[in-house]
Amino acid sequence: MPSTVCRAILEPVTPPLDLTTLQAELDTAIFRELPDAHTNPDLERFYTLLRDYPERGGKRLRGLVLLLSAAAHGASWRAGLGVAAALELFQNWVLIHDDIEDNSEDRRGHPALHKQIGMPVALNVGDALHIYMWRTLLRADWTSWAQQWRVVEAFEGMISRTAEGQHLDLIWVAEGRFDVSEADYLAMVTLKSAYYTVVGPLTLGALCAGAEPNPRLYEAGIDLGVAFQIRDDVLNLMDDVSYGKEFAGDLFEAKRTLVLAHFFAHAAPQQQDEVRRVLGKPRPEKTHAEVARVLLLLRETGSLRYAQVVAEAKAASGLTRLRDALRTSPDQAAAGTIVQLLGEVAQRRT
């Protein structure tokens, strides 16, 4: 049976704003789209693998923001349920591919999928989830062809920007570049993270409600998405927190971050040379002692602290813009929940 996607409900509604309830409904919508049984045991195992990353949990942040945005713009939150499920499937196949591209060790407290079953099989699982993403989005009961076109176009634009940002992130590492400036980094994470983490969910939710997205949602989403990613980079280098990824994995993978951009702009030449030597090694050749030394230098130069200050400034700017963009939304309860949720994740400690 086709899933209900973007069926705007025009009569006044009061959507349930309990995030636990919304997350449970979103989970049901996600897993409804994935097969779970086959007479061929090998294909039944394949179906189990399709559910692996989605079953590892996560906050479902992007899907929740989309549902709340649909509600804030005057529809039932159910108007965006199918698109939110597609967005979460996008998140999961991208994570599988991202872990392969970065050769990551862990994801959400468990070994990355390619570490469990090998790169070729994991890559195919990601490809299959990509197919189910489009299937979920396109098998829809739309209110009009015009609405379908607007949502699909916006969704495609969002994932295209994400791929562009991922290309920049990967090519800097592949080419061994350490001349990545703060401006370069901010441009990259705007593409890689901000569009699909905040901008896309906010605007897609509005479109699912049959509303024209306020242009200020874009500005708010960029600031909040960038703040989210910078904070993610900082958390990765804090050994007293646990957030589902390998501690200092960004250093083992030599990811170009705002922390590193600040370090190379302010550290002494001898320190810069030392860090380049360590980060330039292939991951298997890096020792924990070397990475610990790099982390010490990043702290001593104030680079971690600087990145956190930038994240806080971006979060504050984004929340101000978001409140302004949602000031006249039909459902202020839902709008307030969006502000609260995005404020918590942009300033999170875990």
N, C-alpha and C positions, 0 to 999 in steps of 0.2 A: 504494500500500500504506500503511495507517495506520502512523504512527510509534508506537513503544513509549514510552508516557508513564507514569511513576509505577508501574511494575511492581515492587513491592517483592520483593526476593530474600531469603528468610528464612534460608537456610543461611549459616553463617559464611563471610565472604569477606574477601579482602585487596585492596582497591581499589588500582589504580595511582595513586600520589600525585604522579607527575611531571606538573607543570602544563602542560608543552609537549604531552604526549600528550593530556591532558584537553582542552586548547584545540583541538587538531586534531580530536578526536572531536566537540566542540561545533560547530566550523565545519562539519563534514560534515553534522551534524544540521540546522543552520540552512539551508544551501544546498539540502539535499534537499527542503525545504519550499517553495522558491521556483521558479517556472517559468523556463525558460531558452530556449525555442524556440517559434516560431509561424510559420505560413505567411504571415501578414500582416506585412510588414516593420515597419509602424508599431507593432504590438503586440509584435513581437520587441524593438524599441527600448524599449518600455515595460517589458518584462521585464528588460532591461539596467539600466534606471533603478531597478527594485526592488532590484537587487543592489548599487547604487552605494555607499550608506552602509555596509552590512555588509561590503563588500569593502575599505573603507578601513581596516579593522582595528580597533584598540583592544585593551584588555586582556582583554575578555570577563569582567571582574571579577564581575559579578552572576551570570552563568551558572556560572562556576567555583565560587563560594561555594555555590551551590545544589547542585552535584554533590558537593562535599566534605561538605556538611551531610548529604546523603542517606547518604554513606558513614559519616560519624561516628555516625549514628544507627542503624547496624547493617545497612544494605542495601548492595548494589552501587551504585557511583556511577551506573551505567547506569539505575538506577531513576528518576532525575530528569532524564534526558537530554532528553526531549521538553519538559518544563516549562522547563528551562534554555534551550532553543532559543526557546520562546515568549517568555521573559523578554528575551532578547537582541533579538528582533524588536520587542518593545515599546520597548526602549531606542532602536532605530534610527528607528522612525516618530516617536517623541517628539522626537528630535533634529531631524528634518526640520521638524516643526511649530515647535519651539522656535526654530530658526534663522529661520524666517519671522516669528514673533512678535517676535523681537528685532532683525530685519533684520541678522543677523550676516553678516560678510564671509567667514569661513573656518570649516572644520570638518575636523579631522584632517589639516591640512596642505594642503588643497585648497579652492577656492571652495565656499561653501555651495551646496546644490543649487538653491535658488531664484535664486541669482546666475548659475548656469549655464543654466538652462532656463526661468526665469520662475516667478513665484509660483503661478499656477493649476496648472501641470503638476506642480510640486514638491508642492503641497498634495495633489493626487490620488495621487501616489506614496506619500505618507505615509498617506493613507486606505487605500490598497490593502495596505500593510504591516500596518496595523491589522487588516484582515480576515484576512491570513495568520497573524497572531499568534493570533487566536481559533481559526482552523482548526487550527493546530499544537497548541493546548492541548486542543481538544475532540475531535479525531480520535485518540482514545487507547484503549489496551488496559488498562483499569483493573482493579485487583484486586477492586473492589466499587463499587457506586453510592455508598456512604457516603464512600469515599475520594475519588471523583470530585467529589462535592459539596463536601467540605472544601477540596480544592485549588482548585477554581474559585472558591469563596467567598473564600478567602484572596487569590487572585490579583486578583479584582475589588476587594476592599477596598484592596489595595496600590495599584492604578492610580487608584482614586478619590481616595485621599489625595494622590497625586502631582498630580492635576488641581486639587485644592483649593489646594495650595501654589503651583502655577503661577499660579492666579488671583490670589492675594495678590501675588506677585512682579510680575505684569503690571499690576495695577490701581494699585499704588503709583507706577509709572512713568507710566501713562496719566493719573493725576490730579495728577501733579507734586508728590507728597508727599515731603517731606524730614524729617518728624517721626517716621520709623520708628525705634523704639528697639531696643536690643539684645534685649530680650525679644520684641519683634515679629519681629525677624529670626530668632531661634532657633526660634520657633514656625513660621515660614514654611518654613525649611529642613528642619525635622523632617518636615513634610508633603511638601515637594517632593522632597527628596533622600534622607532617611534611610530612609523606608519601602521604596522600590524598590531602593536601593543595598545595604542591609545587612539590615534587619529582614525584608523579604520573602524574599530568598534563603535566609536561615538557617531561617526557619519553614517555607517551602515545601519545603526539602530534608528537614526532619524529617517533614512530612506525606507526602512521596513514599516515605519509608522505612516508613510505617505507624506512626510514633511520634507521641506528643503533644508538641508543642514546649514546652520549658521556658520559663516566663514570663520568666525572667531573660535569655533571648535577646532579648526585646523591648528591655529596658533597655540591654543591651550594644549592640544595633543602632542605637538612637537616638543614643547617644553617639558611636559610630564613624561613623555616617552624617553627623552634624553636623560632626564633625572633618574628614571627607573634603571636605565642601562648603566649609567655611571655608578649608581649605588650598588648595582649588581657586581660591577668590577671591583669596587671597594670591599664588598662583603667577601669576595673570593680570596682576598688577601688578609682576612681577619681570622685567626685560628681559634677564636673563642666563640664563633657562631657556626651554625649548621643550617645550610639552605638548599641542600640537595645536589650540590656539585662538589667536585674534588677540591679540597683546600689548595690554593696556589696553582690550580690547574692552568690559569691564564699565563703564569710564568713558565710552566713546563711546556705549554703550547706556544709561548712567545707571542701572545696576542698583543696587538698594538692598542693600548688603552690611553685614557687621559692621564692616568698615573704615570705611564712611561713617557708620554709627550712632555709632561711637566718636568720629569726627571732629566731628560736629555736636553731640555732648554735651560736647566739651572744647575746641574751637577758639575763638579770639577771634571776636566778632561780625563784624568786618570780613572775616576769612578765610572765615567761613561764607557771607557774602553773595557773595563772589567765586566760591566753588565752586558755589553755587546758580545763579548767572548762567550759568556754563559748562555745568553739567550740565542746566540747563533748556532749553538750545537743542536743536533737532532734530539728529539725528546728522550729517546732511550739512553743517550749519553749524559744527560743532565743528572747530577746527584742531588739528593735532598739538602746536603750541606751547601752546595753552590746556590741553590734556589733560596735557601734561608739567608745566605749572605746578600743576595740581590734584594730580598725583601727588607733586610736591615737598612740597606742603602736608600731604598725608596722611602722608608720611614724617616731616616735622618735628614733627607733633603726636603721633607715636608710635602712630598708628592701625594701621599695618601690623604693627608689632611686637606691639601688643596683640592683634590678631586671631590672630597666630601663637601667642601664649601660651595663648589660649583653646583653639585647635585642639589644642595639645599636651596640655592638661589633659583635654579631652574624650577624646582618643585614649587617654591613660593610664587614665582611668576606664573607658572602654569595653573595653579589653583585659583589665583586671582582672575586670570582670563577665563577659566572654566566657569566660575561663579557668574561672571558677567555674561558669558554666552548662554547660560541656562537660566538667567534671571527671569525671563518671561515664559519659560516652559510651562505647558499646560499642567503638568503634574510635578509640583514642587517637592513632594516627598521623594519621588524617584530621583529627581535632580539632586537633592541633598544627599541621597545615598551614593550617587556617583561621585560627588565631591569627597565624601568621607572615605569611600573605598580607594579612590585614586590617591588621595592624600596619604593614606596608610601605606600603600605599596611604594609610593615614591620616596617615602621617608622611613622605610622599614629597617629593622635591625636584624632580621633573620630572613 
